[in-house]
Amino acid sequence: MNSVNYGRLTTEQRNPRTANFDRLSASELVIRMNHEDRRVFQAIRNSQAQIARAILLITNALRGGGRLFFVGAGTSGRLGVIEAAECPPTFNSRPQQIQAIMAGGPTAVFRSKEGSEDSEREGASQIRRRVRAGDAVVGIAASGVTPFVGAALHRARKQGARTVLLTCNPAAREIVDVRIALLTGPEVLTGSTRLKAGTA
């Protein structure tokens, strides 16, 4: 695994617009956060073509009898779990058709398991056991450099699955079929990607 300079990732940088956050009034905090959240919608607007490509890739996989897997760690993984859980009641899909793979397993959905996101071996192992050719795998990683997610996507491609990376870091270098880089910029609270990145 290559060492990562997290200070260079846009999701981890300090936000100059919220440098004095701890000295603002409650109403000023809300206004500032709301102003930053507007960047989410612009990021999505700028990525519409890539989002459409991902939709077609996933649709084609499902039409061909494949399944959809969301893979992530921390907030990114939890968002995948929510999406997989909501698909059966919303779209009448079978529970096996759309699944989530969470770094650290099911208990990590409710309680953070620090370090599980760094396990490349576990990311690849989960894919090896569950994914087959013709499936679609969506890796969700705000930073774009989460080892668990990167290894899962790499293994999925080897097994003949189609792959998508959803990230908020334009410098993410994972090789995938479709890369969606939502440029939300630095967070209101440095590195707290459950905020703008999670919303995006």
Backbone hydrogen bonds in HBPLUS format (Angstrom, degrees):
<---DONOR---> <-ACCEPTOR-->    atom                        ^
c    i                          cat <-CA-CA->   ^        H-A-AA   ^      H-
h    n   atom  resd res      DA  || num        DHA   H-A  angle D-A-AA Bond
n    s   type  num  typ     dist DA aas  dist angle  dist       angle   num
A0008-ARG N   A0005-ASN O   2.99 MM   3  5.75 163.3  2.02 121.1 126.4     1
A0009-LEU N   A0006-TYR O   3.09 MM   3  5.30 154.8  2.15 107.2 114.9     2
A0012-GLU N   A0009-LEU O   2.96 MM   3  5.40 150.6  2.04 112.7 121.8     3
A0018-THR N   A0015-ASN O   3.04 MM   3  5.59 161.8  2.07 116.8 122.6     4
A0021-PHE N   A0018-THR O   3.16 MM   3  5.06 150.3  2.25 117.5 113.9     5
A0023-ARG N   A0020-ASN O   2.90 MM   3  5.56 162.3  1.93 123.1 128.9     6
A0024-LEU N   A0021-PHE O   3.29 MM   3  5.53 171.8  2.30 113.8 114.7     7
A0029-LEU N   A0025-SER O   2.85 MM   4  6.14 151.0  1.94 152.8 161.3     8
A0030-VAL N   A0026-ALA O   3.11 MM   4  6.42 160.7  2.15 150.7 154.3     9
A0031-ILE N   A0027-SER O   3.09 MM   4  6.31 162.5  2.12 146.8 151.3    10
A0032-ARG N   A0028-GLU O   2.90 MM   4  6.04 164.3  1.92 150.4 154.8    11
A0033-MET N   A0029-LEU O   2.88 MM   4  6.08 162.8  1.91 154.0 158.8    12
A0034-ASN N   A0030-VAL O   2.93 MM   4  6.05 161.3  1.97 149.0 154.6    13
A0035-HIS N   A0031-ILE O   2.94 MM   4  6.12 153.7  2.01 146.3 153.6    14
A0036-GLU N   A0032-ARG O   3.02 MM   4  6.31 155.1  2.09 146.1 152.3    15
A0037-ASP N   A0033-MET O   2.88 MM   4  6.13 151.1  1.96 148.0 156.6    16
A0038-ARG N   A0035-HIS O   3.32 MM   3  5.51 142.5  2.47  98.3 108.1    17
A0039-ARG N   A0036-GLU O   3.01 MM   3  5.70 153.7  2.08 117.4 124.4    18
A0040-VAL N   A0037-ASP O   2.97 MM   3  5.47 151.2  2.05 112.5 120.7    19
A0043-ALA N   A0039-ARG O   2.96 MM   4  6.13 154.4  2.02 145.6 152.7    20
A0044-ILE N   A0040-VAL O   3.02 MM   4  6.35 154.1  2.09 149.6 156.2    21
A0045-ARG N   A0041-PHE O   2.95 MM   4  6.13 160.2  1.99 143.5 149.4    22
A0046-ASN N   A0042-GLN O   2.93 MM   4  6.15 153.8  2.00 148.2 154.7    23
A0047-SER N   A0044-ILE O   3.02 MM   3  5.15 147.2  2.13 102.9 113.2    24
A0051-ILE N   A0047-SER O   2.98 MM   4  6.21 159.4  2.02 159.1 165.9    25
A0052-ALA N   A0048-GLN O   2.95 MM   4  6.13 159.0  2.00 150.2 155.3    26
A0053-ARG N   A0049-ALA O   3.05 MM   4  6.33 151.7  2.13 142.2 149.9    27
A0054-ALA N   A0050-GLN O   2.97 MM   4  6.26 154.0  2.04 147.2 153.8    28
A0055-ILE N   A0051-ILE O   2.97 MM   4  6.26 153.6  2.04 148.8 156.1    29
A0056-LEU N   A0052-ALA O   3.06 MM   4  6.36 161.0  2.09 150.7 154.6    30
A0057-LEU N   A0053-ARG O   2.98 MM   4  6.21 159.7  2.02 148.5 154.3    31
A0058-ILE N   A0054-ALA O   2.93 MM   4  6.12 167.8  1.94 154.3 157.0    32
A0059-THR N   A0055-ILE O   2.84 MM   4  5.95 165.0  1.86 152.7 157.8    33
A0060-ASN N   A0056-LEU O   2.92 MM   4  6.00 164.1  1.94 149.7 153.8    34
A0061-ALA N   A0057-LEU O   3.09 MM   4  6.31 152.0  2.17 142.6 150.4    35
A0062-LEU N   A0058-ILE O   2.95 MM   4  6.24 165.0  1.98 156.9 160.1    36
A0063-ARG N   A0059-THR O   2.88 MM   4  6.07 161.2  1.91 153.3 158.9    37
A0064-GLY N   A0060-ASN O   3.04 MM   4  6.11 138.7  2.22 137.2 147.3    38
A0064-GLY N   A0061-ALA O   3.19 MM   3  5.16 126.9  2.49  93.1 106.8    39
A0066-GLY N   A0061-ALA O   2.74 MM   5  4.93 145.5  1.86 161.3 149.8    40
A0065-GLY N   A0062-LEU O   3.06 MM   3  5.20 159.6  2.11 110.1 112.4    41
A0136-ALA N   A0067-ARG O   2.77 MM  69  6.17 161.7  1.81 167.0 172.8    42
A0068-LEU N   A0097-GLN O   2.86 MM  29  6.28 163.3  1.89 161.1 165.6    43
A0099-GLN N   A0068-LEU O   2.85 MM  31  6.30 160.9  1.89 163.5 167.4    44
A0069-PHE N   A0136-ALA O   2.85 MM  67  6.27 153.4  1.92 155.8 164.8    45
A0138-VAL N   A0069-PHE O   2.74 MM  69  6.09 169.9  1.75 171.8 174.9    46
A0070-PHE N   A0099-GLN O   2.90 MM  29  6.37 155.4  1.96 148.9 156.1    47
A0101-ILE N   A0070-PHE O   2.70 MM  31  6.06 157.6  1.75 167.9 174.0    48
A0071-VAL N   A0138-VAL O   2.87 MM  67  6.11 160.0  1.90 155.0 154.4    49
A0140-ILE N   A0071-VAL O   2.80 MM  69  6.04 168.4  1.82 173.7 173.7    50
A0072-GLY N   A0101-ILE O   3.14 MM  29  6.64 155.6  2.20 166.8 173.2    51
A0103-ALA N   A0072-GLY O   2.95 MM  31  6.23 161.6  1.98 155.6 160.7    52
A0077-GLY N   A0073-ALA O   3.18 MM   4  4.23 158.6  2.23  94.4  97.9    53
A0078-ARG N   A0074-GLY O   2.95 MM   4  6.26 159.7  2.00 155.4 161.8    54
A0079-LEU N   A0075-THR O   2.95 MM   4  6.20 151.4  2.03 152.3 159.3    55
A0080-GLY N   A0076-SER O   3.23 MM   4  6.54 148.9  2.34 140.1 148.0    56
A0081-VAL N   A0077-GLY O   2.97 MM   4  6.33 150.3  2.06 147.9 156.5    57
A0082-ILE N   A0078-ARG O   2.96 MM   4  6.24 160.0  2.00 149.9 154.4    58
A0083-GLU N   A0079-LEU O   3.03 MM   4  6.24 162.5  2.07 145.9 150.5    59
A0084-ALA N   A0080-GLY O   2.96 MM   4  6.16 165.8  1.98 151.2 154.8    60
A0085-ALA N   A0081-VAL O   2.94 MM   4  6.09 157.2  1.99 149.8 156.3    61
A0086-GLU N   A0082-ILE O   2.98 MM   4  6.14 144.8  2.11 147.6 156.7    62
A0087-CYS N   A0083-GLU O   3.20 MM   4  6.33 131.8  2.45 145.9 156.4    63
A0090-THR N   A0086-GLU O   3.08 MM   4  6.06 151.3  2.17 149.8 158.7    64
A0091-PHE N   A0087-CYS O   2.71 MM   4  5.43 168.1  1.72 154.4 158.6    65
A0092-ASN N   A0088-PRO O   2.78 MM   4  4.49 128.9  2.04 128.6 133.9    66
A0097-GLN N   A0094-ARG O   2.93 MM   3  5.23 146.1  2.05 110.4 120.8    67
A0105-GLY N   A0102-MET O   2.90 MM   3  5.27 155.5  1.96 138.4 137.1    68
A0108-ALA N   A0105-GLY O   3.00 MM   3  5.65 144.6  2.13 119.0 128.4    69
A0109-VAL N   A0106-PRO O   3.08 MM   3  5.55 160.6  2.12 112.0 118.2    70
A0110-PHE N   A0107-THR O   3.22 MM   3  5.78 140.7  2.39 109.9 117.7    71
A0111-ARG N   A0107-THR O   3.09 MM   4  6.25 149.2  2.19 147.2 156.7    72
A0116-SER N   A0113-LYS O   3.15 MM   3  5.96 165.4  2.17 140.1 144.3    73
A0118-ASP N   A0115-GLY O   3.04 MM   3  5.41 156.0  2.10 109.9 117.4    74
A0119-SER N   A0116-SER O   3.34 MM   3  5.63 170.2  2.35 110.7 113.6    75
A0148-PHE N   A0117-GLU O   2.92 MM  31  5.11 158.1  1.97 152.7 146.7    76
A0123-GLY N   A0119-SER O   3.16 MM   4  6.39 158.2  2.21 143.7 149.8    77
A0124-ALA N   A0120-GLU O   2.98 MM   4  6.22 167.0  2.00 158.7 160.8    78
A0125-SER N   A0121-ARG O   2.89 MM   4  6.00 153.1  1.96 143.3 151.9    79
A0126-GLN N   A0122-GLU O   2.94 MM   4  6.07 159.8  1.98 151.0 154.3    80
A0127-ILE N   A0123-GLY O   3.42 MM   4  6.65 158.5  2.47 141.7 146.6    81
A0128-ARG N   A0124-ALA O   2.89 MM   4  6.10 162.2  1.93 151.9 157.6    82
A0129-ARG N   A0125-SER O   3.06 MM   4  6.24 154.8  2.12 150.2 155.0    83
A0130-ARG N   A0126-GLN O   3.14 MM   4  6.20 142.2  2.29 139.8 149.5    84
A0131-VAL N   A0127-ILE O   2.89 MM   4  5.14 166.5  1.91 143.7 147.3    85
A0135-ASP N   A0132-ARG O   3.17 MM   3  5.92 158.6  2.22 141.7 143.2    86
A0134-GLY N   A0160-GLY O   3.19 MM  26  6.29 161.4  2.22 125.6 123.5    87
A0162-ARG N   A0135-ASP O   2.90 MM  27  6.34 157.9  1.95 160.8 158.8    88
A0137-VAL N   A0162-ARG O   2.83 MM  25  6.23 159.8  1.87 160.5 166.5    89
A0164-VAL N   A0137-VAL O   2.92 MM  27  6.28 149.5  2.01 157.8 159.4    90
A0139-GLY N   A0164-VAL O   2.78 MM  25  6.11 159.1  1.82 172.7 166.7    91
A0166-LEU N   A0139-GLY O   2.81 MM  27  6.11 169.9  1.82 171.8 174.8    92
A0141-ALA N   A0166-LEU O   2.97 MM  25  6.31 167.2  1.99 167.0 170.8    93
A0144-GLY N   A0141-ALA O   2.91 MM   3  4.86 121.9  2.25  96.5 113.1    94
A0168-CYS N   A0142-ALA O   2.94 MM  26  4.94 157.0  1.99 125.3 129.6    95
A0150-GLY N   A0146-THR O   2.91 MM   4  6.11 168.1  1.93 162.3 166.3    96
A0151-ALA N   A0147-PRO O   2.92 MM   4  5.99 169.4  1.93 156.0 158.1    97
A0152-ALA N   A0148-PHE O   3.11 MM   4  6.21 149.7  2.21 136.7 145.4    98
A0153-LEU N   A0149-VAL O   2.93 MM   4  6.19 162.2  1.96 156.2 160.0    99
A0154-HIS N   A0150-GLY O   2.99 MM   4  6.18 160.0  2.03 147.8 153.6   100
A0155-ARG N   A0151-ALA O   2.96 MM   4  6.09 163.7  1.99 147.3 151.5   101
A0156-ALA N   A0152-ALA O   2.89 MM   4  6.05 155.2  1.95 146.7 154.2   102
A0157-ARG N   A0153-LEU O   3.06 MM   4  6.30 157.9  2.11 150.0 154.1   103
A0158-LYS N   A0154-HIS O   3.21 MM   4  6.52 154.8  2.27 143.5 150.3   104
A0159-GLN N   A0155-ARG O   3.03 MM   4  6.33 140.1  2.20 145.6 156.6   105
A0159-GLN N   A0156-ALA O   3.14 MM   3  5.11 126.3  2.45  93.3 107.2   106
A0161-ALA N   A0156-ALA O   2.93 MM   5  5.23 161.9  1.97 155.5 149.5   107
A0160-GLY N   A0157-ARG O   3.10 MM   3  5.18 162.8  2.13 106.1 110.5   108
A0177-ASP N   A0163-THR O   3.05 MM  14  5.26 132.0  2.29 118.6 131.6   109
A0178-VAL N   A0163-THR O   3.16 MM  15  6.60 144.9  2.29 145.0 154.9   110
A0165-LEU N   A0178-VAL O   2.95 MM  13  6.48 154.2  2.01 156.5 165.0   111
A0180-ILE N   A0165-LEU O   2.79 MM  15  6.05 177.4  1.79 174.3 174.8   112
A0167-THR N   A0180-ILE O   2.90 MM  13  6.20 171.0  1.91 172.7 173.9   113
A0182-LEU N   A0167-THR O   2.80 MM  15  6.18 158.3  1.84 161.0 154.8   114
A0172-ALA N   A0169-ASN O   3.18 MM   3  5.72 168.9  2.19 121.5 122.6   115
A0184-THR N   A0182-LEU O   2.93 MM   2  5.85 124.9  2.24 113.3  97.2   116
A0192-SER N   A0189-LEU O   2.92 MM   3  5.49 167.0  1.94 146.6 146.7   117
A0193-THR N   A0191-GLY O   3.01 MM   2  5.64 127.4  2.29 108.3  93.1   118
A0195-LEU N   A0192-SER O   3.18 MM   3  6.22 161.2  2.22 126.2 129.7   119
A0198-GLY N   A0193-THR O   2.79 MM   5  5.91 123.7  2.11 141.7 158.9   120
A0199-THR N   A0195-LEU O   2.91 MM   4  6.07 155.4  1.97 153.8 161.1   121
A0200-ALA N   A0196-LYS O   2.86 MM   4  6.10 161.8  1.90 154.0 158.9   122
